[in-house]
Amino acid sequence: MAKHRQLLPFLAMNPALYDDLYAWLEAQGDQDIDAALRNNDGYHEYLNAVRK
């Protein structure tokens, strides 16, 4: 999926990703991915767990 960057925002919508994948998506620096993460409850749980 990483080879198809246009799909990454859809991946970022998934509330059941593992921590390293959330971190990797966050590190991409893409505004569409960031917007999807902001609306993802699982991502917010991840942030609370790692205290970011």
ModelCIF file with pLDDT and N, C-alpha, C, O atoms, coordinates in Angstrom:
data_MODEL
#
_entry.id   MODEL 
#
_entity.id                         1 
_entity.type                       polymer 
_entity.pdbx_number_of_molecules   1 
#
_entity_poly.entity_id                      1 
_entity_poly.type                           'polypeptide(L)' 
_entity_poly.nstd_linkage                   no 
_entity_poly.nstd_monomer                   no 
_entity_poly.pdbx_seq_one_letter_code       MAKHRQLLPFLAMNPALYDDLYAWLEAQGDQDIDAALRNNDGYHEYLNAVRK 
_entity_poly.pdbx_seq_one_letter_code_can   MAKHRQLLPFLAMNPALYDDLYAWLEAQGDQDIDAALRNNDGYHEYLNAVRK 
_entity_poly.pdbx_strand_id                 A 
#
loop_
_entity_poly_seq.entity_id 
_entity_poly_seq.num 
_entity_poly_seq.mon_id 
_entity_poly_seq.hetero 
1 1  MET n 
1 2  ALA n 
1 3  LYS n 
1 4  HIS n 
1 5  ARG n 
1 6  GLN n 
1 7  LEU n 
1 8  LEU n 
1 9  PRO n 
1 10 PHE n 
1 11 LEU n 
1 12 ALA n 
1 13 MET n 
1 14 ASN n 
1 15 PRO n 
1 16 ALA n 
1 17 LEU n 
1 18 TYR n 
1 19 ASP n 
1 20 ASP n 
1 21 LEU n 
1 22 TYR n 
1 23 ALA n 
1 24 TRP n 
1 25 LEU n 
1 26 GLU n 
1 27 ALA n 
1 28 GLN n 
1 29 GLY n 
1 30 ASP n 
1 31 GLN n 
1 32 ASP n 
1 33 ILE n 
1 34 ASP n 
1 35 ALA n 
1 36 ALA n 
1 37 LEU n 
1 38 ARG n 
1 39 ASN n 
1 40 ASN n 
1 41 ASP n 
1 42 GLY n 
1 43 TYR n 
1 44 HIS n 
1 45 GLU n 
1 46 TYR n 
1 47 LEU n 
1 48 ASN n 
1 49 ALA n 
1 50 VAL n 
1 51 ARG n 
1 52 LYS n 
#
_struct_asym.id          A 
_struct_asym.entity_id   1 
#
loop_
_ma_qa_metric.id 
_ma_qa_metric.mode 
_ma_qa_metric.name 
_ma_qa_metric.software_group_id 
_ma_qa_metric.type 
1 global pLDDT . pLDDT 
2 local  pLDDT . pLDDT 
#
_ma_qa_metric_global.metric_id      1 
_ma_qa_metric_global.metric_value   95.17 
_ma_qa_metric_global.model_id       1 
_ma_qa_metric_global.ordinal_id     1 
#
loop_
_ma_qa_metric_local.label_asym_id 
_ma_qa_metric_local.label_comp_id 
_ma_qa_metric_local.label_seq_id 
_ma_qa_metric_local.metric_id 
_ma_qa_metric_local.metric_value 
_ma_qa_metric_local.model_id 
_ma_qa_metric_local.ordinal_id 
A MET 1  2 80.00 1 1  
A ALA 2  2 79.00 1 2  
A LYS 3  2 88.00 1 3  
A HIS 4  2 93.00 1 4  
A ARG 5  2 93.00 1 5  
A GLN 6  2 95.00 1 6  
A LEU 7  2 97.00 1 7  
A LEU 8  2 98.00 1 8  
A PRO 9  2 98.00 1 9  
A PHE 10 2 97.00 1 10 
A LEU 11 2 97.00 1 11 
A ALA 12 2 98.00 1 12 
A MET 13 2 98.00 1 13 
A ASN 14 2 98.00 1 14 
A PRO 15 2 97.00 1 15 
A ALA 16 2 97.00 1 16 
A LEU 17 2 97.00 1 17 
A TYR 18 2 96.00 1 18 
A ASP 19 2 96.00 1 19 
A ASP 20 2 97.00 1 20 
A LEU 21 2 97.00 1 21 
A TYR 22 2 97.00 1 22 
A ALA 23 2 97.00 1 23 
A TRP 24 2 97.00 1 24 
A LEU 25 2 97.00 1 25 
A GLU 26 2 96.00 1 26 
A ALA 27 2 97.00 1 27 
A GLN 28 2 96.00 1 28 
A GLY 29 2 96.00 1 29 
A ASP 30 2 97.00 1 30 
A GLN 31 2 98.00 1 31 
A ASP 32 2 98.00 1 32 
A ILE 33 2 98.00 1 33 
A ASP 34 2 98.00 1 34 
A ALA 35 2 98.00 1 35 
A ALA 36 2 98.00 1 36 
A LEU 37 2 98.00 1 37 
A ARG 38 2 97.00 1 38 
A ASN 39 2 98.00 1 39 
A ASN 40 2 98.00 1 40 
A ASP 41 2 98.00 1 41 
A GLY 42 2 97.00 1 42 
A TYR 43 2 98.00 1 43 
A HIS 44 2 97.00 1 44 
A GLU 45 2 96.00 1 45 
A TYR 46 2 97.00 1 46 
A LEU 47 2 97.00 1 47 
A ASN 48 2 95.00 1 48 
A ALA 49 2 94.00 1 49 
A VAL 50 2 93.00 1 50 
A ARG 51 2 86.00 1 51 
A LYS 52 2 66.00 1 52 
#
loop_
_atom_site.group_PDB 
_atom_site.id 
_atom_site.type_symbol 
_atom_site.label_atom_id 
_atom_site.label_alt_id 
_atom_site.label_comp_id 
_atom_site.label_asym_id 
_atom_site.label_entity_id 
_atom_site.label_seq_id 
_atom_site.pdbx_PDB_ins_code 
_atom_site.Cartn_x 
_atom_site.Cartn_y 
_atom_site.Cartn_z 
_atom_site.occupancy 
_atom_site.B_iso_or_equiv 
_atom_site.pdbx_formal_charge 
_atom_site.auth_seq_id 
_atom_site.auth_comp_id 
_atom_site.auth_asym_id 
_atom_site.auth_atom_id 
_atom_site.pdbx_PDB_model_num 
ATOM 1   N N  . MET A 1 1  ? 0.823   -1.183 0.000  1.00 80.00 ? 1  MET A N  1 
ATOM 2   C CA . MET A 1 1  ? 0.000   0.000  0.000  1.00 80.00 ? 1  MET A CA 1 
ATOM 3   C C  . MET A 1 1  ? 0.873   1.254  0.000  1.00 80.00 ? 1  MET A C  1 
ATOM 4   O O  . MET A 1 1  ? 0.464   2.289  -0.525 1.00 80.00 ? 1  MET A O  1 
ATOM 5   N N  . ALA A 1 2  ? 2.053   1.175  0.574  1.00 79.00 ? 2  ALA A N  1 
ATOM 6   C CA . ALA A 1 2  ? 2.942   2.337  0.637  1.00 79.00 ? 2  ALA A CA 1 
ATOM 7   C C  . ALA A 1 2  ? 3.325   2.821  -0.759 1.00 79.00 ? 2  ALA A C  1 
ATOM 8   O O  . ALA A 1 2  ? 3.681   3.986  -0.933 1.00 79.00 ? 2  ALA A O  1 
ATOM 9   N N  . LYS A 1 3  ? 3.257   1.949  -1.740 1.00 88.00 ? 3  LYS A N  1 
ATOM 10  C CA . LYS A 1 3  ? 3.574   2.336  -3.119 1.00 88.00 ? 3  LYS A CA 1 
ATOM 11  C C  . LYS A 1 3  ? 2.434   3.104  -3.777 1.00 88.00 ? 3  LYS A C  1 
ATOM 12  O O  . LYS A 1 3  ? 2.609   3.675  -4.853 1.00 88.00 ? 3  LYS A O  1 
ATOM 13  N N  . HIS A 1 4  ? 1.272   3.120  -3.136 1.00 93.00 ? 4  HIS A N  1 
ATOM 14  C CA . HIS A 1 4  ? 0.098   3.809  -3.667 1.00 93.00 ? 4  HIS A CA 1 
ATOM 15  C C  . HIS A 1 4  ? -0.291  4.908  -2.681 1.00 93.00 ? 4  HIS A C  1 
ATOM 16  O O  . HIS A 1 4  ? -1.263  4.784  -1.936 1.00 93.00 ? 4  HIS A O  1 
ATOM 17  N N  . ARG A 1 5  ? 0.480   5.968  -2.698 1.00 93.00 ? 5  ARG A N  1 
ATOM 18  C CA . ARG A 1 5  ? 0.351   7.037  -1.710 1.00 93.00 ? 5  ARG A CA 1 
ATOM 19  C C  . ARG A 1 5  ? -1.058  7.636  -1.663 1.00 93.00 ? 5  ARG A C  1 
ATOM 20  O O  . ARG A 1 5  ? -1.481  8.138  -0.621 1.00 93.00 ? 5  ARG A O  1 
ATOM 21  N N  . GLN A 1 6  ? -1.775  7.588  -2.765 1.00 95.00 ? 6  GLN A N  1 
ATOM 22  C CA . GLN A 1 6  ? -3.125  8.147  -2.791 1.00 95.00 ? 6  GLN A CA 1 
ATOM 23  C C  . GLN A 1 6  ? -4.077  7.369  -1.892 1.00 95.00 ? 6  GLN A C  1 
ATOM 24  O O  . GLN A 1 6  ? -5.148  7.871  -1.552 1.00 95.00 ? 6  GLN A O  1 
ATOM 25  N N  . LEU A 1 7  ? -3.705  6.147  -1.499 1.00 97.00 ? 7  LEU A N  1 
ATOM 26  C CA . LEU A 1 7  ? -4.547  5.335  -0.629 1.00 97.00 ? 7  LEU A CA 1 
ATOM 27  C C  . LEU A 1 7  ? -4.246  5.537  0.858  1.00 97.00 ? 7  LEU A C  1 
ATOM 28  O O  . LEU A 1 7  ? -5.021  5.110  1.712  1.00 97.00 ? 7  LEU A O  1 
ATOM 29  N N  . LEU A 1 8  ? -3.142  6.176  1.160  1.00 98.00 ? 8  LEU A N  1 
ATOM 30  C CA . LEU A 1 8  ? -2.735  6.311  2.560  1.00 98.00 ? 8  LEU A CA 1 
ATOM 31  C C  . LEU A 1 8  ? -3.739  7.076  3.423  1.00 98.00 ? 8  LEU A C  1 
ATOM 32  O O  . LEU A 1 8  ? -3.924  6.700  4.581  1.00 98.00 ? 8  LEU A O  1 
ATOM 33  N N  . PRO A 1 9  ? -4.392  8.118  2.932  1.00 98.00 ? 9  PRO A N  1 
ATOM 34  C CA . PRO A 1 9  ? -5.414  8.761  3.770  1.00 98.00 ? 9  PRO A CA 1 
ATOM 35  C C  . PRO A 1 9  ? -6.546  7.803  4.161  1.00 98.00 ? 9  PRO A C  1 
ATOM 36  O O  . PRO A 1 9  ? -7.110  7.916  5.249  1.00 98.00 ? 9  PRO A O  1 
ATOM 37  N N  . PHE A 1 10 ? -6.867  6.877  3.284  1.00 97.00 ? 10 PHE A N  1 
ATOM 38  C CA . PHE A 1 10 ? -7.914  5.894  3.608  1.00 97.00 ? 10 PHE A CA 1 
ATOM 39  C C  . PHE A 1 10 ? -7.415  4.920  4.672  1.00 97.00 ? 10 PHE A C  1 
ATOM 40  O O  . PHE A 1 10 ? -8.174  4.524  5.556  1.00 97.00 ? 10 PHE A O  1 
ATOM 41  N N  . LEU A 1 11 ? -6.165  4.539  4.591  1.00 97.00 ? 11 LEU A N  1 
ATOM 42  C CA . LEU A 1 11 ? -5.568  3.700  5.624  1.00 97.00 ? 11 LEU A CA 1 
ATOM 43  C C  . LEU A 1 11 ? -5.593  4.440  6.960  1.00 97.00 ? 11 LEU A C  1 
ATOM 44  O O  . LEU A 1 11 ? -5.887  3.848  7.999  1.00 97.00 ? 11 LEU A O  1 
ATOM 45  N N  . ALA A 1 12 ? -5.284  5.728  6.930  1.00 98.00 ? 12 ALA A N  1 
ATOM 46  C CA . ALA A 1 12 ? -5.231  6.532  8.150  1.00 98.00 ? 12 ALA A CA 1 
ATOM 47  C C  . ALA A 1 12 ? -6.595  6.678  8.819  1.00 98.00 ? 12 ALA A C  1 
ATOM 48  O O  . ALA A 1 12 ? -6.671  7.095  9.975  1.00 98.00 ? 12 ALA A O  1 
ATOM 49  N N  . MET A 1 13 ? -7.662  6.345  8.119  1.00 98.00 ? 13 MET A N  1 
ATOM 50  C CA . MET A 1 13 ? -9.009  6.393  8.705  1.00 98.00 ? 13 MET A CA 1 
ATOM 51  C C  . MET A 1 13 ? -9.311  5.168  9.558  1.00 98.00 ? 13 MET A C  1 
ATOM 52  O O  . MET A 1 13 ? -10.270 5.176  10.329 1.00 98.00 ? 13 MET A O  1 
ATOM 53  N N  . ASN A 1 14 ? -8.522  4.136  9.433  1.00 98.00 ? 14 ASN A N  1 
ATOM 54  C CA . ASN A 1 14 ? -8.769  2.878  10.137 1.00 98.00 ? 14 ASN A CA 1 
ATOM 55  C C  . ASN A 1 14 ? -8.486  3.054  11.627 1.00 98.00 ? 14 ASN A C  1 
ATOM 56  O O  . ASN A 1 14 ? -7.362  3.391  11.998 1.00 98.00 ? 14 ASN A O  1 
ATOM 57  N N  . PRO A 1 15 ? -9.487  2.833  12.493 1.00 97.00 ? 15 PRO A N  1 
ATOM 58  C CA . PRO A 1 15 ? -9.291  3.034  13.927 1.00 97.00 ? 15 PRO A CA 1 
ATOM 59  C C  . PRO A 1 15 ? -8.590  1.868  14.628 1.00 97.00 ? 15 PRO A C  1 
ATOM 60  O O  . PRO A 1 15 ? -8.399  1.912  15.844 1.00 97.00 ? 15 PRO A O  1 
ATOM 61  N N  . ALA A 1 16 ? -8.207  0.833  13.887 1.00 97.00 ? 16 ALA A N  1 
ATOM 62  C CA . ALA A 1 16 ? -7.634  -0.357 14.512 1.00 97.00 ? 16 ALA A CA 1 
ATOM 63  C C  . ALA A 1 16 ? -6.203  -0.635 14.057 1.00 97.00 ? 16 ALA A C  1 
ATOM 64  O O  . ALA A 1 16 ? -5.789  -1.792 13.989 1.00 97.00 ? 16 ALA A O  1 
ATOM 65  N N  . LEU A 1 17 ? -5.452  0.406  13.748 1.00 97.00 ? 17 LEU A N  1 
ATOM 66  C CA . LEU A 1 17 ? -4.068  0.214  13.316 1.00 97.00 ? 17 LEU A CA 1 
ATOM 67  C C  . LEU A 1 17 ? -3.158  0.011  14.518 1.00 97.00 ? 17 LEU A C  1 
ATOM 68  O O  . LEU A 1 17 ? -3.511  0.368  15.642 1.00 97.00 ? 17 LEU A O  1 
ATOM 69  N N  . TYR A 1 18 ? -1.997  -0.558 14.276 1.00 96.00 ? 18 TYR A N  1 
ATOM 70  C CA . TYR A 1 18 ? -1.033  -0.736 15.358 1.00 96.00 ? 18 TYR A CA 1 
ATOM 71  C C  . TYR A 1 18 ? -0.185  0.530  15.497 1.00 96.00 ? 18 TYR A C  1 
ATOM 72  O O  . TYR A 1 18 ? -0.094  1.330  14.566 1.00 96.00 ? 18 TYR A O  1 
ATOM 73  N N  . ASP A 1 19 ? 0.426   0.699  16.654 1.00 96.00 ? 19 ASP A N  1 
ATOM 74  C CA . ASP A 1 19 ? 1.123   1.946  17.005 1.00 96.00 ? 19 ASP A CA 1 
ATOM 75  C C  . ASP A 1 19 ? 2.168   2.363  15.988 1.00 96.00 ? 19 ASP A C  1 
ATOM 76  O O  . ASP A 1 19 ? 2.230   3.532  15.608 1.00 96.00 ? 19 ASP A O  1 
ATOM 77  N N  . ASP A 1 20 ? 2.989   1.424  15.541 1.00 97.00 ? 20 ASP A N  1 
ATOM 78  C CA . ASP A 1 20 ? 4.047   1.780  14.591 1.00 97.00 ? 20 ASP A CA 1 
ATOM 79  C C  . ASP A 1 20 ? 3.481   2.283  13.269 1.00 97.00 ? 20 ASP A C  1 
ATOM 80  O O  . ASP A 1 20 ? 4.088   3.133  12.617 1.00 97.00 ? 20 ASP A O  1 
ATOM 81  N N  . LEU A 1 21 ? 2.335   1.770  12.873 1.00 97.00 ? 21 LEU A N  1 
ATOM 82  C CA . LEU A 1 21 ? 1.725   2.240  11.626 1.00 97.00 ? 21 LEU A CA 1 
ATOM 83  C C  . LEU A 1 21 ? 1.168   3.648  11.799 1.00 97.00 ? 21 LEU A C  1 
ATOM 84  O O  . LEU A 1 21 ? 1.300   4.481  10.902 1.00 97.00 ? 21 LEU A O  1 
ATOM 85  N N  . TYR A 1 22 ? 0.544   3.919  12.950 1.00 97.00 ? 22 TYR A N  1 
ATOM 86  C CA . TYR A 1 22 ? 0.121   5.297  13.217 1.00 97.00 ? 22 TYR A CA 1 
ATOM 87  C C  . TYR A 1 22 ? 1.330   6.237  13.186 1.00 97.00 ? 22 TYR A C  1 
ATOM 88  O O  . TYR A 1 22 ? 1.262   7.315  12.597 1.00 97.00 ? 22 TYR A O  1 
ATOM 89  N N  . ALA A 1 23 ? 2.414   5.836  13.807 1.00 97.00 ? 23 ALA A N  1 
ATOM 90  C CA . ALA A 1 23 ? 3.618   6.670  13.835 1.00 97.00 ? 23 ALA A CA 1 
ATOM 91  C C  . ALA A 1 23 ? 4.164   6.886  12.426 1.00 97.00 ? 23 ALA A C  1 
ATOM 92  O O  . ALA A 1 23 ? 4.581   7.992  12.084 1.00 97.00 ? 23 ALA A O  1 
ATOM 93  N N  . TRP A 1 24 ? 4.163   5.838  11.611 1.00 97.00 ? 24 TRP A N  1 
ATOM 94  C CA . TRP A 1 24 ? 4.676   5.948  10.242 1.00 97.00 ? 24 TRP A CA 1 
ATOM 95  C C  . TRP A 1 24 ? 3.797   6.884  9.421  1.00 97.00 ? 24 TRP A C  1 
ATOM 96  O O  . TRP A 1 24 ? 4.304   7.731  8.686  1.00 97.00 ? 24 TRP A O  1 
ATOM 97  N N  . LEU A 1 25 ? 2.482   6.733  9.544  1.00 97.00 ? 25 LEU A N  1 
ATOM 98  C CA . LEU A 1 25 ? 1.571   7.622  8.817  1.00 97.00 ? 25 LEU A CA 1 
ATOM 99  C C  . LEU A 1 25 ? 1.766   9.070  9.246  1.00 97.00 ? 25 LEU A C  1 
ATOM 100 O O  . LEU A 1 25 ? 1.788   9.977  8.414  1.00 97.00 ? 25 LEU A O  1 
ATOM 101 N N  . GLU A 1 26 ? 1.907   9.273  10.533 1.00 96.00 ? 26 GLU A N  1 
ATOM 102 C CA . GLU A 1 26 ? 2.125   10.612 11.084 1.00 96.00 ? 26 GLU A CA 1 
ATOM 103 C C  . GLU A 1 26 ? 3.402   11.235 10.505 1.00 96.00 ? 26 GLU A C  1 
ATOM 104 O O  . GLU A 1 26 ? 3.442   12.434 10.231 1.00 96.00 ? 26 GLU A O  1 
ATOM 105 N N  . ALA A 1 27 ? 4.419   10.434 10.326 1.00 97.00 ? 27 ALA A N  1 
ATOM 106 C CA . ALA A 1 27 ? 5.720   10.913 9.855  1.00 97.00 ? 27 ALA A CA 1 
ATOM 107 C C  . ALA A 1 27 ? 5.737   11.257 8.362  1.00 97.00 ? 27 ALA A C  1 
ATOM 108 O O  . ALA A 1 27 ? 6.707   11.842 7.880  1.00 97.00 ? 27 ALA A O  1 
ATOM 109 N N  . GLN A 1 28 ? 4.693   10.908 7.636  1.00 96.00 ? 28 GLN A N  1 
ATOM 110 C CA . GLN A 1 28 ? 4.672   11.166 6.196  1.00 96.00 ? 28 GLN A CA 1 
ATOM 111 C C  . GLN A 1 28 ? 4.580   12.652 5.874  1.00 96.00 ? 28 GLN A C  1 
ATOM 112 O O  . GLN A 1 28 ? 5.002   13.077 4.798  1.00 96.00 ? 28 GLN A O  1 
ATOM 113 N N  . GLY A 1 29 ? 4.035   13.446 6.790  1.00 96.00 ? 29 GLY A N  1 
ATOM 114 C CA . GLY A 1 29 ? 3.951   14.887 6.565  1.00 96.00 ? 29 GLY A CA 1 
ATOM 115 C C  . GLY A 1 29 ? 3.002   15.266 5.438  1.00 96.00 ? 29 GLY A C  1 
ATOM 116 O O  . GLY A 1 29 ? 3.216   16.266 4.752  1.00 96.00 ? 29 GLY A O  1 
ATOM 117 N N  . ASP A 1 30 ? 1.970   14.484 5.248  1.00 97.00 ? 30 ASP A N  1 
ATOM 118 C CA . ASP A 1 30 ? 0.995   14.716 4.180  1.00 97.00 ? 30 ASP A CA 1 
ATOM 119 C C  . ASP A 1 30 ? -0.284  15.284 4.803  1.00 97.00 ? 30 ASP A C  1 
ATOM 120 O O  . ASP A 1 30 ? -0.806  14.723 5.766  1.00 97.00 ? 30 ASP A O  1 
ATOM 121 N N  . GLN A 1 31 ? -0.779  16.374 4.264  1.00 98.00 ? 31 GLN A N  1 
ATOM 122 C CA . GLN A 1 31 ? -1.942  17.038 4.868  1.00 98.00 ? 31 GLN A CA 1 
ATOM 123 C C  . GLN A 1 31 ? -3.203  16.183 4.796  1.00 98.00 ? 31 GLN A C  1 
ATOM 124 O O  . GLN A 1 31 ? -4.032  16.262 5.702  1.00 98.00 ? 31 GLN A O  1 
ATOM 125 N N  . ASP A 1 32 ? -3.379  15.378 3.767  1.00 98.00 ? 32 ASP A N  1 
ATOM 126 C CA . ASP A 1 32 ? -4.556  14.515 3.682  1.00 98.00 ? 32 ASP A CA 1 
ATOM 127 C C  . ASP A 1 32 ? -4.500  13.395 4.711  1.00 98.00 ? 32 ASP A C  1 
ATOM 128 O O  . ASP A 1 32 ? -5.515  13.047 5.315  1.00 98.00 ? 32 ASP A O  1 
ATOM 129 N N  . ILE A 1 33 ? -3.312  12.832 4.909  1.00 98.00 ? 33 ILE A N  1 
ATOM 130 C CA . ILE A 1 33 ? -3.126  11.801 5.928  1.00 98.00 ? 33 ILE A CA 1 
ATOM 131 C C  . ILE A 1 33 ? -3.354  12.402 7.308  1.00 98.00 ? 33 ILE A C  1 
ATOM 132 O O  . ILE A 1 33 ? -4.033  11.809 8.146  1.00 98.00 ? 33 ILE A O  1 
ATOM 133 N N  . ASP A 1 34 ? -2.791  13.571 7.539  1.00 98.00 ? 34 ASP A N  1 
ATOM 134 C CA . ASP A 1 34 ? -2.949  14.236 8.836  1.00 98.00 ? 34 ASP A CA 1 
ATOM 135 C C  . ASP A 1 34 ? -4.418  14.522 9.139  1.00 98.00 ? 34 ASP A C  1 
ATOM 136 O O  . ASP A 1 34 ? -4.861  14.363 10.277 1.00 98.00 ? 34 ASP A O  1 
ATOM 137 N N  . ALA A 1 35 ? -5.167  14.940 8.131  1.00 98.00 ? 35 ALA A N  1 
ATOM 138 C CA . ALA A 1 35 ? -6.590  15.212 8.327  1.00 98.00 ? 35 ALA A CA 1 
ATOM 139 C C  . ALA A 1 35 ? -7.348  13.931 8.671  1.00 98.00 ? 35 ALA A C  1 
ATOM 140 O O  . ALA A 1 35 ? -8.225  13.936 9.535  1.00 98.00 ? 35 ALA A O  1 
ATOM 141 N N  . ALA A 1 36 ? -7.009  12.849 7.998  1.00 98.00 ? 36 ALA A N  1 
ATOM 142 C CA . ALA A 1 36 ? -7.659  11.568 8.294  1.00 98.00 ? 36 ALA A CA 1 
ATOM 143 C C  . ALA A 1 36 ? -7.325  11.118 9.713  1.00 98.00 ? 36 ALA A C  1 
ATOM 144 O O  . ALA A 1 36 ? -8.194  10.611 10.423 1.00 98.00 ? 36 ALA A O  1 
ATOM 145 N N  . LEU A 1 37 ? -6.087  11.299 10.126 1.00 98.00 ? 37 LEU A N  1 
ATOM 146 C CA . LEU A 1 37 ? -5.685  10.908 11.479 1.00 98.00 ? 37 LEU A CA 1 
ATOM 147 C C  . LEU A 1 37 ? -6.410  11.739 12.529 1.00 98.00 ? 37 LEU A C  1 
ATOM 148 O O  . LEU A 1 37 ? -6.818  11.211 13.564 1.00 98.00 ? 37 LEU A O  1 
ATOM 149 N N  . ARG A 1 38 ? -6.573  13.021 12.275 1.00 97.00 ? 38 ARG A N  1 
ATOM 150 C CA . ARG A 1 38 ? -7.260  13.897 13.236 1.00 97.00 ? 38 ARG A CA 1 
ATOM 151 C C  . ARG A 1 38 ? -8.689  13.435 13.503 1.00 97.00 ? 38 ARG A C  1 
ATOM 152 O O  . ARG A 1 38 ? -9.226  13.669 14.585 1.00 97.00 ? 38 ARG A O  1 
ATOM 153 N N  . ASN A 1 39 ? -9.303  12.783 12.524 1.00 98.00 ? 39 ASN A N  1 
ATOM 154 C CA . ASN A 1 39 ? -10.685 12.318 12.660 1.00 98.00 ? 39 ASN A CA 1 
ATOM 155 C C  . ASN A 1 39 ? -10.782 10.847 13.037 1.00 98.00 ? 39 ASN A C  1 
ATOM 156 O O  . ASN A 1 39 ? -11.853 10.249 12.930 1.00 98.00 ? 39 ASN A O  1 
ATOM 157 N N  . ASN A 1 40 ? -9.681  10.261 13.475 1.00 98.00 ? 40 ASN A N  1 
ATOM 158 C CA . ASN A 1 40 ? -9.625  8.828  13.775 1.00 98.00 ? 40 ASN A CA 1 
ATOM 159 C C  . ASN A 1 40 ? -9.547  8.631  15.287 1.00 98.00 ? 40 ASN A C  1 
ATOM 160 O O  . ASN A 1 40 ? -8.562  9.015  15.918 1.00 98.00 ? 40 ASN A O  1 
ATOM 161 N N  . ASP A 1 41 ? -10.594 8.028  15.869 1.00 98.00 ? 41 ASP A N  1 
ATOM 162 C CA . ASP A 1 41 ? -10.617 7.796  17.320 1.00 98.00 ? 41 ASP A CA 1 
ATOM 163 C C  . ASP A 1 41 ? -9.487  6.875  17.773 1.00 98.00 ? 41 ASP A C  1 
ATOM 164 O O  . ASP A 1 41 ? -8.933  7.060  18.857 1.00 98.00 ? 41 ASP A O  1 
ATOM 165 N N  . GLY A 1 42 ? -9.145  5.894  16.960 1.00 97.00 ? 42 GLY A N  1 
ATOM 166 C CA . GLY A 1 42 ? -8.041  4.991  17.303 1.00 97.00 ? 42 GLY A CA 1 
ATOM 167 C C  . GLY A 1 42 ? -6.717  5.729  17.379 1.00 97.00 ? 42 GLY A C  1 
ATOM 168 O O  . GLY A 1 42 ? -5.876  5.417  18.222 1.00 97.00 ? 42 GLY A O  1 
ATOM 169 N N  . TYR A 1 43 ? -6.528  6.704  16.503 1.00 98.00 ? 43 TYR A N  1 
ATOM 170 C CA . TYR A 1 43 ? -5.306  7.516  16.523 1.00 98.00 ? 43 TYR A CA 1 
ATOM 171 C C  . TYR A 1 43 ? -5.249  8.341  17.807 1.00 98.00 ? 43 TYR A C  1 
ATOM 172 O O  . TYR A 1 43 ? -4.182  8.484  18.405 1.00 98.00 ? 43 TYR A O  1 
ATOM 173 N N  . HIS A 1 44 ? -6.390  8.883  18.233 1.00 97.00 ? 44 HIS A N  1 
ATOM 174 C CA . HIS A 1 44 ? -6.413  9.655  19.478 1.00 97.00 ? 44 HIS A CA 1 
ATOM 175 C C  . HIS A 1 44 ? -6.094  8.776  20.681 1.00 97.00 ? 44 HIS A C  1 
ATOM 176 O O  . HIS A 1 44 ? -5.427  9.218  21.617 1.00 97.00 ? 44 HIS A O  1 
ATOM 177 N N  . GLU A 1 45 ? -6.564  7.545  20.659 1.00 96.00 ? 45 GLU A N  1 
ATOM 178 C CA . GLU A 1 45 ? -6.205  6.595  21.728 1.00 96.00 ? 45 GLU A CA 1 
ATOM 179 C C  . GLU A 1 45 ? -4.703  6.321  21.713 1.00 96.00 ? 45 GLU A C  1 
ATOM 180 O O  . GLU A 1 45 ? -4.063  6.258  22.762 1.00 96.00 ? 45 GLU A O  1 
ATOM 181 N N  . TYR A 1 46 ? -4.155  6.162  20.521 1.00 97.00 ? 46 TYR A N  1 
ATOM 182 C CA . TYR A 1 46 ? -2.704  5.963  20.370 1.00 97.00 ? 46 TYR A CA 1 
ATOM 183 C C  . TYR A 1 46 ? -1.941  7.157  20.962 1.00 97.00 ? 46 TYR A C  1 
ATOM 184 O O  . TYR A 1 46 ? -0.984  6.980  21.716 1.00 97.00 ? 46 TYR A O  1 
ATOM 185 N N  . LEU A 1 47 ? -2.375  8.367  20.611 1.00 97.00 ? 47 LEU A N  1 
ATOM 186 C CA . LEU A 1 47 ? -1.691  9.558  21.126 1.00 97.00 ? 47 LEU A CA 1 
ATOM 187 C C  . LEU A 1 47 ? -1.759  9.622  22.649 1.00 97.00 ? 47 LEU A C  1 
ATOM 188 O O  . LEU A 1 47 ? -0.770  9.959  23.300 1.00 97.00 ? 47 LEU A O  1 
ATOM 189 N N  . ASN A 1 48 ? -2.901  9.307  23.210 1.00 95.00 ? 48 ASN A N  1 
ATOM 190 C CA . ASN A 1 48 ? -3.034  9.295  24.673 1.00 95.00 ? 48 ASN A CA 1 
ATOM 191 C C  . ASN A 1 48 ? -2.129  8.261  25.300 1.00 95.00 ? 48 ASN A C  1 
ATOM 192 O O  . ASN A 1 48 ? -1.570  8.493  26.372 1.00 95.00 ? 48 ASN A O  1 
ATOM 193 N N  . ALA A 1 49 ? -1.975  7.123  24.648 1.00 94.00 ? 49 ALA A N  1 
ATOM 194 C CA . ALA A 1 49 ? -1.137  6.049  25.183 1.00 94.00 ? 49 ALA A CA 1 
ATOM 195 C C  . ALA A 1 49 ? 0.341   6.430  25.170 1.00 94.00 ? 49 ALA A C  1 
ATOM 196 O O  . ALA A 1 49 ? 1.092   6.049  26.069 1.00 94.00 ? 49 ALA A O  1 
ATOM 197 N N  . VAL A 1 50 ? 0.756   7.177  24.156 1.00 93.00 ? 50 VAL A N  1 
ATOM 198 C CA . VAL A 1 50 ? 2.167   7.562  24.065 1.00 93.00 ? 50 VAL A CA 1 
ATOM 199 C C  . VAL A 1 50 ? 2.395   8.981  24.575 1.00 93.00 ? 50 VAL A C  1 
ATOM 200 O O  . VAL A 1 50 ? 3.511   9.499  24.541 1.00 93.00 ? 50 VAL A O  1 
ATOM 201 N N  . ARG A 1 51 ? 1.298   9.604  25.053 1.00 86.00 ? 51 ARG A N  1 
ATOM 202 C CA . ARG A 1 51 ? 1.334   10.954 25.665 1.00 86.00 ? 51 ARG A CA 1 
ATOM 203 C C  . ARG A 1 51 ? 1.900   12.012 24.720 1.00 86.00 ? 51 ARG A C  1 
ATOM 204 O O  . ARG A 1 51 ? 2.797   12.764 25.101 1.00 86.00 ? 51 ARG A O  1 
ATOM 205 N N  . LYS A 1 52 ? 1.385   12.076 23.496 1.00 66.00 ? 52 LYS A N  1 
ATOM 206 C CA . LYS A 1 52 ? 1.819   13.119 22.548 1.00 66.00 ? 52 LYS A CA 1 
ATOM 207 C C  . LYS A 1 52 ? 0.827   14.233 22.570 1.00 66.00 ? 52 LYS A C  1 
ATOM 208 O O  . LYS A 1 52 ? 0.990   15.218 21.850 1.00 66.00 ? 52 LYS A O  1 
#
